[in-house]
């Protein structure tokens, strides 16, 4: 059911944006700092990289594809497998998300994206779940080439909901 929702959400977003005129594609690279809220054990903060791509429109509504890699620090617990001696991985979240991005003014855009997130917290392997990212992006400069972003990530896992806030700074190509 999650995969069907992801496909339909992505399809509707892309077809709606494709119907607009003045088509364009932009890429954005950013570095972010994260603050853990819930579900990441005793990890307090993290850093990450992000790559976003906006498609199909220069107007108010765009299709947004974003990828991110976030690593968290602060957990002092060492987890070892007693049989193999393998160490547990530190908390990390890797994701690919798709959704609409709406410009509320010339320099401010709101986005809500959904997609698969691979995460690990005090474990030996990654788990795949669907996750949401809600963000507000500010564009600066004459060509709107500098960006600042505030976001919240929510991965609603049954055993422990993963949530974190972040701020990012980057450059638009």
Long-range contacts (C-beta under 8 A, 24 or more apart in sequence): 2-130, 5-114, 5-130, 6-98, 6-114, 6-115, 6-116, 6-130, 9-98, 9-99, 9-114, 10-98, 10-99, 13-63, 13-98, 13-99, 13-100, 14-55, 14-56, 14-63, 14-98, 16-61, 16-100, 17-55, 17-56, 17-57, 17-61, 17-62, 17-63, 17-100, 18-56, 18-63, 20-56, 20-57, 20-59, 20-61, 21-59, 22-57, 22-58, 22-59, 23-56, 23-57, 23-58, 24-54, 24-56, 24-57, 24-58, 25-53, 25-54, 25-55, 25-56, 26-53, 26-54, 26-172, 26-173, 27-51, 27-52, 27-53, 27-172, 27-173, 28-52, 28-53, 28-54, 28-147, 28-170, 28-171, 28-172, 28-173, 29-170, 29-171, 29-173, 30-147, 30-149, 30-168, 30-169, 30-170, 30-171, 31-168, 31-169, 31-170, 32-68, 32-70, 32-149, 32-151, 32-166, 32-167, 32-168, 32-169, 33-166, 33-167, 33-168, 34-70, 34-72, 34-164, 34-165, 34-166, 35-164, 35-165, 35-166, 36-72, 36-74, 36-91, 36-163, 36-164, 37-163, 37-164, 37-165, 38-160, 38-161, 38-162, 38-163, 38-164, 39-121, 39-155, 39-157, 39-160, 39-161, 39-162, 39-163, 40-72, 40-75, 40-91, 40-121, 40-162, 40-164, 41-75, 41-77, 41-91, 41-121, 41-122, 42-74, 42-75, 42-76, 42-77, 43-72, 43-73, 43-74, 43-75, 43-90, 43-91, 43-121, 44-72, 44-73, 44-74, 45-72, 45-73, 45-74, 46-70, 46-71, 46-72, 46-73, 46-91, 46-164, 47-71, 48-166, 50-168, 50-170, 54-101, 59-103, 60-102, 60-103, 61-100, 61-101, 61-102, 61-103, 62-100, 62-101, 62-102, 62-103, 62-109, 63-98, 63-99, 63-100, 63-101, 64-98, 64-99, 64-100, 64-101, 64-111, 64-113, 65-96, 65-97, 65-98, 66-96, 66-97, 66-98, 66-111, 66-113, 66-133, 67-95, 67-96, 67-97, 68-93, 68-94, 68-95, 68-97, 68-133, 69-93, 69-94, 70-94, 70-153, 70-164, 70-166, 72-164, 75-122, 77-122, 79-122, 79-123, 81-124, 86-124, 88-122, 88-123, 88-124, 89-120, 89-123, 89-124, 89-125, 90-120, 91-119, 91-120, 91-121, 91-122, 92-119, 92-120, 92-126, 93-117, 93-118, 93-119, 93-131, 93-153, 93-155, 93-162, 93-164, 94-118, 94-119, 94-126, 95-131, 95-133, 95-153, 97-131, 97-132, 97-133, 99-133, 101-137, 106-139, 107-138, 107-139, 107-140, 107-144, 108-136, 108-137, 108-138, 108-139, 109-136, 109-137, 109-139, 110-135, 110-136, 110-137, 111-135, 111-136, 111-137, 117-153, 117-155, 119-155, 119-157, 119-162, 121-160, 121-162, 127-157, 129-155, 129-156, 129-157, 130-155, 130-156, 131-155, 131-156, 131-162, 132-156, 139-172, 144-172, 145-171, 145-172, 146-170, 146-171, 146-172, 147-171, 147-172
